[in-house]
């Protein structure tokens, strides 16, 4: 096999990869209309159009645009009246906001380990973590994998605990033909710039429960009662702040949503083809896909790297070699929350409600061996890579095979260096 590009050889591919975000005149025309209309704030026609269109896309009755995915999770907890002294179970491998939202309502995040095949909440670990204080469960559909909804919902239903799906990576995934975000009591989506449906910043929270929808509406709108609910009991219209988005963001979302079905299909087809190719290379294990998944959305494509099948070559060296061969470099997973540099609940005095609470929110009290292992072994490609052509997937597999063929020489050079 030809010499590695890292050592002066010809790269496997030296062309361009898809840019993100995908945009065209659709965004421009909608933004100009908003500017000319003069209604730049909240609850305008663009917001109403997106709420209806995305709700129809998901198959959910009630949905609201909010400031970001973090606030979508927080408002979901507040809609359920989760608060001081309550426990919220979350996976230990996720963006820090999944746990931080529980802190923001004075609850205790309980970190549980993950299923090693999908990096999502382990149902057995979930069951073991339930106590009389457990008031919510937040499974995360992570990267390009859905959590095992059948088993998680079975545990939740057995104990009567509501589930909030964190779908920030899963705009368009389907479990048994039904969209992610419609299985739990509530669901939260991020609409931040890196997500497959994005407005730069933004979020979306949804439910099929009418009473919860009224609380959500009030919570995102400064505690104002929804139309027709002015005489509702006080508990249904809680005090709150401003968690609304602008018409400019909603305009971008409407344009972006028009592309989402086709993009989701392309990513899914390319990911399945790439997995088929990579499974033929010893040492590479694409993350698993549950048989119940009928459509998989991808925030990132993940695979495990076994260094022993590459002559002990460090993962970092493989990433460097792949970048030279392809022009793109796979990244890492989130750091496990029990040792994350971004999840530091005891760095704020506001969380020192009591000595008992201070001890309870210490993330280092949790043991998360599968989360730690995933952080050491998994590589991720951005969802933008999956928008390329089918032949580009073959080039990725070719690059991995080329690096493996030269692994011994790379390992020796790394050791000398």
FENNORWO-V207184 format. One record per residue. N is the residue number from 1. RES is the residue in three letters. SS is DSSP state (alpha for helix, beta for strand, coil for the rest). PHI is phi in radians with two decimals (NA if undefined). D_CENTER is the distance of its C-alpha to the mean C-alpha in Angstrom with 2 decimals. Layout:
# FENNORWO-V207184
{{N/RES/SS/PHI/D_CENTER} {N/RES/SS/PHI/D_CENTER}}
This chain:
# FENNORWO-V207184
{{1/UNK/coil/NA/38.11} {2/UNK/coil/-1.06/38.26} {3/UNK/coil/-1.12/37.68} {4/UNK/coil/-1.10/34.24} {5/UNK/alpha/-1.07/33.35} {6/UNK/alpha/-1.10/32.71} {7/UNK/alpha/-1.98/36.40} {8/UNK/coil/1.77/37.80} {9/UNK/coil/-1.41/37.24} {10/UNK/coil/-1.40/35.92} {11/UNK/coil/-1.20/32.14} {12/UNK/coil/-1.12/30.69} {13/UNK/coil/-2.62/29.23} {14/UNK/coil/-2.17/29.95} {15/UNK/coil/-1.63/28.82} {16/UNK/coil/-1.55/26.02} {17/UNK/coil/-1.98/22.39} {18/UNK/coil/-0.99/20.64} {19/UNK/coil/-1.50/20.02} {20/UNK/coil/-2.38/17.13} {21/UNK/coil/-1.42/17.10} {22/UNK/coil/-1.29/19.35} {23/UNK/coil/-2.67/21.88} {24/UNK/coil/-2.75/25.48} {25/UNK/alpha/-1.13/28.13} {26/UNK/alpha/-1.05/26.06} {27/UNK/alpha/-1.12/24.21} {28/UNK/alpha/-1.06/27.56} {29/UNK/alpha/-1.09/29.52} {30/UNK/alpha/-1.19/27.25} {31/UNK/alpha/-1.14/27.09} {32/UNK/alpha/-1.11/30.88} {33/UNK/alpha/-1.08/31.42} {34/UNK/alpha/-1.11/29.59} {35/UNK/alpha/-1.02/31.61} {36/UNK/alpha/-1.29/34.81} {37/UNK/alpha/-1.20/34.16} {38/UNK/coil/1.53/33.96} {39/UNK/coil/-1.60/31.57} {40/UNK/coil/-1.72/28.83} {41/UNK/coil/-1.50/27.56} {42/UNK/coil/-1.91/25.85} {43/UNK/coil/1.01/26.37} {44/UNK/coil/-1.52/27.80} {45/UNK/alpha/-1.15/28.02} {46/UNK/alpha/-1.19/24.91} {47/UNK/alpha/-1.05/22.80} {48/UNK/alpha/-1.08/24.66} {49/UNK/alpha/-1.13/24.22} {50/UNK/alpha/-1.17/20.45} {51/UNK/alpha/-0.99/20.13} {52/UNK/alpha/-1.20/22.49} {53/UNK/alpha/-1.22/21.09} {54/UNK/alpha/-1.23/17.41} {55/UNK/alpha/-1.06/18.70} {56/UNK/alpha/-1.18/20.95} {57/UNK/alpha/-1.05/18.34} {58/UNK/alpha/-1.35/16.30} {59/UNK/coil/1.50/19.58} {60/UNK/coil/-2.16/19.20} {61/UNK/coil/-1.35/22.19} {62/UNK/beta/-2.25/21.00} {63/UNK/beta/-2.60/18.28} {64/UNK/beta/-2.40/18.37} {65/UNK/beta/-1.39/17.11} {66/UNK/beta/-2.33/16.52} {67/UNK/coil/-1.09/16.32} {68/UNK/coil/-2.93/12.62} {69/UNK/alpha/-1.17/9.45} {70/UNK/alpha/-1.06/11.14} {71/UNK/alpha/-1.20/14.23} {72/UNK/alpha/-1.05/12.83} {73/UNK/alpha/-1.17/12.09} {74/UNK/alpha/-1.05/15.47} {75/UNK/alpha/-1.17/17.34} {76/UNK/alpha/-1.09/16.19} {77/UNK/alpha/-1.13/17.71} {78/UNK/alpha/-1.18/20.70} {79/UNK/alpha/-1.09/21.27} {80/UNK/coil/-1.47/21.68} {81/UNK/coil/1.11/24.00} {82/UNK/coil/-1.36/22.24} {83/UNK/coil/-2.76/24.01} {84/UNK/coil/-0.97/26.31} {85/UNK/coil/1.52/26.90} {86/UNK/coil/-1.43/24.14} {87/UNK/beta/-2.00/21.62} {88/UNK/beta/-2.20/17.91} {89/UNK/beta/-1.58/16.47} {90/UNK/beta/-2.37/13.02} {91/UNK/beta/-1.25/12.01} {92/UNK/coil/-1.38/13.31} {93/UNK/coil/-2.06/10.68} {94/UNK/coil/-2.94/7.59} {95/UNK/coil/-1.10/7.50} {96/UNK/coil/-1.00/10.91} {97/UNK/alpha/-1.10/10.42} {98/UNK/alpha/-1.05/9.58} {99/UNK/alpha/-1.54/13.07} {100/UNK/alpha/-1.10/14.67} {101/UNK/alpha/-1.10/14.56} {102/UNK/alpha/-1.22/16.94} {103/UNK/alpha/-1.02/19.14} {104/UNK/coil/-1.22/19.43} {105/UNK/coil/-1.97/21.12} {106/UNK/coil/1.16/23.22} {107/UNK/coil/-1.63/21.72} {108/UNK/beta/-1.89/21.19} {109/UNK/beta/-1.28/17.81} {110/UNK/beta/-1.89/18.60} {111/UNK/beta/-1.57/16.66} {112/UNK/beta/-2.14/16.92} {113/UNK/coil/-1.35/16.70} {114/UNK/beta/-2.00/14.70} {115/UNK/coil/-1.29/16.00} {116/UNK/coil/-1.17/16.89} {117/UNK/coil/-1.36/16.57} {118/UNK/coil/-2.15/12.91} {119/UNK/coil/1.15/11.57} {120/UNK/coil/-1.89/10.62} {121/UNK/beta/-0.86/12.88} {122/UNK/coil/-1.39/16.50} {123/UNK/alpha/-1.02/18.47} {124/UNK/alpha/-1.18/21.59} {125/UNK/alpha/-1.16/20.20} {126/UNK/alpha/-1.04/19.01} {127/UNK/alpha/-1.01/22.56} {128/UNK/alpha/-1.17/24.18} {129/UNK/alpha/-1.59/22.44} {130/UNK/coil/-1.25/23.56} {131/UNK/coil/-2.32/26.42} {132/UNK/coil/-1.04/28.38} {133/UNK/coil/-1.55/26.27} {134/UNK/beta/-1.20/22.92} {135/UNK/beta/-2.07/22.02} {136/UNK/beta/-2.82/18.36} {137/UNK/beta/-2.19/15.76} {138/UNK/beta/-2.10/11.98} {139/UNK/coil/-1.30/10.44} {140/UNK/beta/-1.98/6.74} {141/UNK/coil/-1.47/6.11} {142/UNK/coil/-1.84/4.95} {143/UNK/coil/1.03/5.83} {144/UNK/coil/-2.21/8.64} {145/UNK/coil/-2.39/9.48} {146/UNK/coil/-1.65/9.92} {147/UNK/coil/-1.17/11.22} {148/UNK/coil/-1.31/15.00} {149/UNK/alpha/-1.11/15.50} {150/UNK/alpha/-1.01/19.24} {151/UNK/alpha/-1.34/19.80} {152/UNK/alpha/-1.14/17.48} {153/UNK/alpha/-1.18/19.01} {154/UNK/alpha/-1.10/22.41} {155/UNK/alpha/-1.13/22.22} {156/UNK/alpha/-1.06/21.03} {157/UNK/alpha/-1.18/23.81} {158/UNK/alpha/-1.05/26.34} {159/UNK/alpha/-1.75/25.95} {160/UNK/coil/1.19/25.34} {161/UNK/coil/-1.92/22.09} {162/UNK/coil/-1.21/19.65} {163/UNK/beta/-1.89/16.06} {164/UNK/beta/-1.98/13.25} {165/UNK/beta/-1.36/10.25} {166/UNK/beta/-1.61/6.88} {167/UNK/coil/-1.88/5.75} {168/UNK/coil/-1.08/3.77} {169/UNK/coil/-1.88/3.06} {170/UNK/coil/-2.34/6.37} {171/UNK/coil/-1.33/9.14} {172/UNK/coil/2.06/12.11} {173/UNK/coil/-1.15/11.63} {174/UNK/beta/-2.34/14.71} {175/UNK/beta/-2.02/16.01} {176/UNK/coil/0.96/19.80} {177/UNK/coil/1.41/19.85} {178/UNK/beta/-2.08/18.04} {179/UNK/beta/-1.15/14.78} {180/UNK/coil/-1.02/11.58} {181/UNK/coil/1.81/11.99} {182/UNK/coil/-2.05/15.70} {183/UNK/coil/-1.68/16.19} {184/UNK/coil/-1.50/15.85} {185/UNK/coil/-1.17/18.10} {186/UNK/beta/-2.50/15.51} {187/UNK/beta/-2.57/11.95} {188/UNK/beta/-2.25/9.85} {189/UNK/beta/-2.18/8.03} {190/UNK/beta/-1.63/7.63} {191/UNK/coil/-2.14/10.32} {192/UNK/coil/-1.30/10.62} {193/UNK/coil/-1.00/12.53} {194/UNK/coil/-1.44/10.27} {195/UNK/coil/-1.37/8.16} {196/UNK/coil/-1.26/10.06} {197/UNK/coil/-2.21/11.60} {198/UNK/coil/-2.44/12.72} {199/UNK/coil/-2.20/15.63} {200/UNK/coil/1.49/15.49} {201/UNK/coil/-2.45/14.37} {202/UNK/coil/2.74/13.70} {203/UNK/beta/-2.68/11.98} {204/UNK/beta/-2.59/12.97} {205/UNK/beta/-2.23/13.96} {206/UNK/beta/-2.48/15.90} {207/UNK/beta/-2.82/18.29} {208/UNK/coil/-1.76/21.23} {209/UNK/coil/-1.71/23.42} {210/UNK/alpha/-1.12/25.97} {211/UNK/alpha/-1.12/26.76} {212/UNK/alpha/-1.11/23.19} {213/UNK/alpha/-1.12/22.86} {214/UNK/alpha/-1.15/25.92} {215/UNK/alpha/-1.14/24.56} {216/UNK/alpha/-1.08/21.31} {217/UNK/alpha/-1.06/23.53} {218/UNK/alpha/-1.20/25.72} {219/UNK/alpha/-1.09/23.06} {220/UNK/alpha/-1.45/21.52} {221/UNK/beta/-2.14/25.11} {222/UNK/coil/1.08/27.00} {223/UNK/coil/1.40/28.10} {224/UNK/coil/-1.31/30.09} {225/UNK/coil/-1.18/30.94} {226/UNK/coil/-1.07/29.73} {227/UNK/coil/-0.97/32.61} {228/UNK/coil/1.52/34.90} {229/UNK/coil/-2.07/33.69} {230/UNK/coil/-1.07/35.84} {231/UNK/coil/-1.80/37.81} {232/UNK/coil/-1.17/34.95} {233/UNK/coil/-0.99/35.25} {234/UNK/alpha/-0.93/33.96} {235/UNK/alpha/-1.13/31.17} {236/UNK/alpha/-1.50/29.62} {237/UNK/coil/-2.25/29.55} {238/UNK/coil/-1.30/28.25} {239/UNK/coil/-1.09/28.76} {240/UNK/coil/-2.85/25.86} {241/UNK/coil/-2.15/25.11} {242/UNK/beta/-1.65/23.90} {243/UNK/coil/-2.17/20.23} {244/UNK/coil/-1.54/21.10} {245/UNK/coil/-1.93/20.21} {246/UNK/coil/-1.64/22.99} {247/UNK/alpha/-1.15/24.43} {248/UNK/alpha/-1.13/23.66} {249/UNK/alpha/-1.12/19.88} {250/UNK/alpha/-1.10/20.38} {251/UNK/alpha/-1.09/22.68} {252/UNK/alpha/-1.10/20.18} {253/UNK/alpha/-1.08/17.65} {254/UNK/alpha/-1.08/20.49} {255/UNK/alpha/-1.19/21.27} {256/UNK/alpha/-1.12/17.77} {257/UNK/alpha/-1.10/17.42} {258/UNK/alpha/-1.11/20.68} {259/UNK/alpha/-1.71/19.25} {260/UNK/alpha/-1.03/16.00} {261/UNK/alpha/-1.02/17.80} {262/UNK/alpha/-1.17/19.67} {263/UNK/alpha/-1.13/16.86} {264/UNK/alpha/-1.08/14.78} {265/UNK/alpha/-1.10/18.03} {266/UNK/alpha/-1.12/18.80} {267/UNK/alpha/-1.05/15.60} {268/UNK/alpha/-1.12/16.03} {269/UNK/alpha/-1.12/19.71} {270/UNK/alpha/-1.15/19.42} {271/UNK/alpha/-1.14/16.92} {272/UNK/alpha/-1.14/19.32} {273/UNK/alpha/-1.18/22.24} {274/UNK/alpha/-1.08/20.87} {275/UNK/alpha/-1.07/20.23} {276/UNK/alpha/-1.04/23.79} {277/UNK/alpha/-1.23/25.19} {278/UNK/alpha/-1.24/23.47} {279/UNK/coil/-1.11/24.53} {280/UNK/coil/-1.43/28.06} {281/UNK/coil/-1.81/27.73} {282/UNK/coil/-0.97/28.52} {283/UNK/coil/1.71/26.06} {284/UNK/beta/-2.05/22.88} {285/UNK/beta/-2.28/20.73} {286/UNK/beta/-0.98/17.79} {287/UNK/coil/-1.06/15.10} {288/UNK/coil/-1.35/16.33} {289/UNK/coil/-2.20/15.91} {290/UNK/coil/-1.08/17.20} {291/UNK/coil/-1.09/20.28} {292/UNK/coil/-1.31/19.12} {293/UNK/beta/-1.35/16.42} {294/UNK/beta/-1.80/18.31} {295/UNK/beta/-2.74/15.81} {296/UNK/coil/-2.01/12.71} {297/UNK/coil/-1.53/10.29} {298/UNK/coil/-2.36/8.94} {299/UNK/coil/-1.47/6.68} {300/UNK/beta/-2.71/8.99} {301/UNK/beta/-1.75/11.95} {302/UNK/beta/-2.06/12.82} {303/UNK/beta/-2.59/16.30} {304/UNK/beta/-1.55/18.43} {305/UNK/beta/-1.97/21.44} {306/UNK/coil/-1.78/24.68} {307/UNK/alpha/-1.08/26.96} {308/UNK/alpha/-1.13/30.03} {309/UNK/alpha/-1.46/29.97} {310/UNK/alpha/-2.00/30.01} {311/UNK/coil/1.15/33.01} {312/UNK/coil/1.38/31.07} {313/UNK/coil/-1.09/29.63} {314/UNK/coil/-1.05/27.09} {315/UNK/alpha/-1.00/23.54} {316/UNK/alpha/-1.03/23.88} {317/UNK/alpha/-1.18/27.00} {318/UNK/alpha/-1.09/25.35} {319/UNK/alpha/-1.08/22.72} {320/UNK/alpha/-1.10/25.63} {321/UNK/alpha/-1.17/27.58} {322/UNK/alpha/-1.14/24.87} {323/UNK/alpha/-1.08/24.54} {324/UNK/alpha/-1.18/28.31} {325/UNK/alpha/-1.41/28.34} {326/UNK/alpha/-2.10/25.58} {327/UNK/coil/1.49/24.97} {328/UNK/coil/-2.32/21.29} {329/UNK/coil/-2.17/20.08} {330/UNK/coil/-1.12/17.18} {331/UNK/beta/-1.86/15.21} {332/UNK/coil/-1.90/14.18} {333/UNK/coil/-1.30/11.42} {334/UNK/coil/-1.05/10.73} {335/UNK/coil/-1.31/14.01} {336/UNK/coil/-0.92/14.55} {337/UNK/alpha/-1.14/14.76} {338/UNK/alpha/-1.31/18.44} {339/UNK/alpha/-2.47/19.20} {340/UNK/coil/-1.42/16.61} {341/UNK/coil/-1.27/18.42} {342/UNK/coil/-1.80/16.07} {343/UNK/coil/-1.78/16.10} {344/UNK/coil/-2.29/19.82} {345/UNK/alpha/-1.04/20.71} {346/UNK/alpha/-1.64/24.37} {347/UNK/alpha/-1.63/24.64} {348/UNK/coil/-2.11/25.31} {349/UNK/alpha/-1.13/28.58} {350/UNK/alpha/-1.03/27.21} {351/UNK/alpha/-1.57/25.55} {352/UNK/coil/-1.52/28.92} {353/UNK/coil/-1.26/29.88} {354/UNK/coil/-2.86/32.00} {355/UNK/alpha/-1.13/32.58} {356/UNK/alpha/-1.12/31.12} {357/UNK/alpha/-1.15/27.86} {358/UNK/alpha/-1.03/27.82} {359/UNK/alpha/-1.22/28.16} {360/UNK/alpha/-1.16/25.58} {361/UNK/coil/-1.61/22.72} {362/UNK/coil/-1.25/23.52} {363/UNK/alpha/-1.18/20.47} {364/UNK/alpha/-1.30/22.92} {365/UNK/alpha/-1.36/24.56} {366/UNK/coil/-1.73/21.92} {367/UNK/coil/-1.73/22.38} {368/UNK/coil/-2.33/19.30} {369/UNK/alpha/-1.10/20.94} {370/UNK/alpha/-1.24/18.39} {371/UNK/alpha/-1.10/15.66} {372/UNK/alpha/-1.10/18.37} {373/UNK/alpha/-1.09/19.37} {374/UNK/alpha/-1.08/16.01} {375/UNK/alpha/-1.11/15.89} {376/UNK/alpha/-1.52/19.41} {377/UNK/alpha/-2.03/19.13} {378/UNK/beta/-1.47/15.92} {379/UNK/beta/-2.04/15.76} {380/UNK/beta/-2.25/13.06} {381/UNK/beta/-1.87/14.01} {382/UNK/beta/-1.03/12.22} {383/UNK/alpha/-1.04/11.68} {384/UNK/alpha/-1.12/14.84} {385/UNK/alpha/-1.05/16.91} {386/UNK/alpha/-1.31/16.41} {387/UNK/alpha/-1.54/18.07} {388/UNK/coil/-1.31/21.23} {389/UNK/coil/-1.40/24.13} {390/UNK/alpha/-1.01/24.59} {391/UNK/alpha/-1.10/27.10} {392/UNK/alpha/-1.17/24.59} {393/UNK/alpha/-1.12/22.79} {394/UNK/alpha/-1.12/26.26} {395/UNK/alpha/-1.18/26.68} {396/UNK/alpha/-1.09/23.61} {397/UNK/alpha/-1.11/25.18} {398/UNK/alpha/-1.08/28.54} {399/UNK/alpha/-1.13/27.41} {400/UNK/alpha/-1.05/26.10} {401/UNK/alpha/-1.09/29.42} {402/UNK/alpha/-1.15/31.37} {403/UNK/alpha/-1.11/29.83} {404/UNK/alpha/-1.09/30.55} {405/UNK/alpha/-1.11/34.11} {406/UNK/coil/-1.86/34.65} {407/UNK/alpha/-1.04/32.82} {408/UNK/alpha/-1.10/36.10} {409/UNK/alpha/-1.15/37.31} {410/UNK/alpha/-1.13/34.06} {411/UNK/alpha/-1.11/34.10} {412/UNK/alpha/-1.12/37.72} {413/UNK/alpha/-1.17/37.16} {414/UNK/alpha/-1.12/34.29} {415/UNK/alpha/-1.18/36.60} {416/UNK/alpha/-1.15/39.42} {417/UNK/coil/-1.10/37.32}}
